[in-house]
Amino acid sequence: MKLKIWNQTRSTLLGAEVEVADTSSKRRTGLLNHTCSADGHGLLIIPCEAIHTFGMRFPIDVVFIDGKKKVVKLRPSMGRWRIAFSFWANSVLELAAGSIHAARTEVGDQLAFEKLDES
């Protein structure tokens, strides 16, 4: 499944085409097999409260989201070989570095998910 993720608070688009990692194997793999992250593309990991960038080849923006789709923590341009977590997160959104700044996203912002037609 793919989603479009909007920042309702700022009226900005955070992710134009976000893949949902909602199985154990998809969550384990994440973006590790990718060589880069394209603008607008990302991965929403559900459920998730912690991620790592061990073995990653590029920095990513990380958005921790609670069960009400509210931003609870941000890690912009998280480099390789790092760990980040939030006990309040229900899911984690991984995006291309710079996406948080471009969408003017801040802690407390309300997000909205729109299912993309995959036909």
C-alpha positions as CSV (number, residue, x, y, z in Angstrom):
1,M,0.0,0.0,0.0
2,K,1.2,3.5,-0.8
3,L,0.1,6.8,0.9
4,K,0.3,10.5,0.4
5,I,1.1,12.2,3.7
6,W,-0.1,15.7,4.4
7,N,0.9,18.1,7.2
8,Q,-2.6,19.4,7.9
9,T,-1.3,22.0,10.4
10,R,1.0,23.7,7.8
11,S,-1.1,22.8,4.7
12,T,2.0,21.2,3.1
13,L,2.8,17.8,1.5
14,L,5.3,15.8,3.6
15,G,5.4,12.7,1.4
16,A,4.0,12.3,-2.1
17,E,4.5,8.5,-2.4
18,V,5.1,6.7,0.9
19,E,5.3,2.9,1.0
20,V,3.8,1.3,4.1
21,A,5.9,-1.3,6.0
22,D,3.3,-3.1,8.0
23,T,4.8,-6.6,8.0
24,S,7.7,-8.0,9.9
25,S,9.9,-8.5,6.9
26,K,9.1,-5.0,5.4
27,R,9.9,-3.4,8.8
28,R,13.2,-5.2,9.2
29,T,14.4,-4.3,5.7
30,G,13.2,-0.7,5.7
31,L,15.3,1.5,3.4
32,L,18.4,-0.6,3.8
33,N,18.3,-2.0,0.2
34,H,18.0,1.5,-1.3
35,T,21.0,3.5,-2.6
36,C,19.2,6.8,-2.2
37,S,15.9,8.3,-1.1
38,A,14.1,10.3,-3.8
39,D,12.3,13.5,-2.9
40,G,8.6,12.9,-2.0
41,H,9.2,9.2,-1.5
42,G,9.5,7.5,1.8
43,L,8.6,4.6,4.1
44,L,6.0,4.5,6.9
45,I,6.9,1.8,9.5
46,I,3.9,0.6,11.5
47,P,4.0,-0.3,14.4
48,C,7.4,1.3,15.3
49,E,8.9,3.4,18.1
50,A,12.6,3.0,17.2
51,I,14.8,2.9,14.1
52,H,18.4,2.6,13.3
53,T,20.5,3.6,10.3
54,F,23.2,0.9,10.5
55,G,24.1,0.0,7.0
56,M,22.3,2.9,5.4
57,R,24.0,4.6,2.5
58,F,22.5,8.1,2.9
59,P,21.0,10.4,5.6
60,I,17.2,10.5,6.1
61,D,14.6,12.6,7.8
62,V,12.7,10.8,10.5
63,V,9.3,11.7,11.8
64,F,7.9,9.9,14.9
65,I,4.1,9.8,14.8
66,D,1.6,8.9,17.6
67,G,-1.6,6.9,17.2
68,K,-3.6,10.1,16.5
69,K,-1.2,10.9,13.6
70,K,0.4,13.8,15.5
71,V,4.2,14.4,15.2
72,V,5.9,13.6,18.5
73,K,9.6,13.8,17.5
74,L,11.7,14.8,14.6
75,R,15.2,13.8,13.5
76,P,16.2,15.8,10.4
77,S,19.1,14.5,8.3
78,M,19.8,11.6,10.6
79,G,23.2,10.2,9.5
80,R,24.4,6.7,9.2
81,W,25.1,4.4,12.2
82,R,22.6,6.1,14.5
83,I,19.6,5.0,16.6
84,A,16.5,7.1,17.4
85,F,13.4,6.3,19.4
86,S,10.3,7.7,21.0
87,F,8.3,5.9,23.6
88,W,5.2,7.9,22.4
89,A,5.5,6.9,18.8
90,N,3.1,4.5,17.1
91,S,4.8,4.7,13.7
92,V,7.9,6.2,12.1
93,L,8.1,8.0,8.7
94,E,11.4,7.9,6.9
95,L,11.9,10.5,4.2
96,A,14.6,12.0,2.0
97,A,16.8,14.4,4.0
98,G,15.4,17.9,3.8
99,S,11.7,16.8,3.6
100,I,11.0,18.0,7.2
101,H,12.3,21.5,6.5
102,A,10.6,21.7,3.0
103,A,7.2,20.9,4.6
104,R,7.9,23.1,7.6
105,T,7.0,20.2,9.9
106,E,7.3,20.7,13.6
107,V,6.5,18.6,16.7
108,G,2.8,18.8,17.5
109,D,1.7,19.1,13.8
110,Q,-1.3,17.0,12.8
111,L,-0.8,14.7,9.8
112,A,-3.3,13.2,7.4
113,F,-2.9,10.0,5.3
114,E,-4.4,9.6,1.9
115,K,-4.4,6.1,0.3
116,L,-3.0,6.2,-3.3
117,D,-4.7,4.3,-6.1
118,E,-2.3,1.6,-7.2
119,S,-3.9,0.7,-10.5
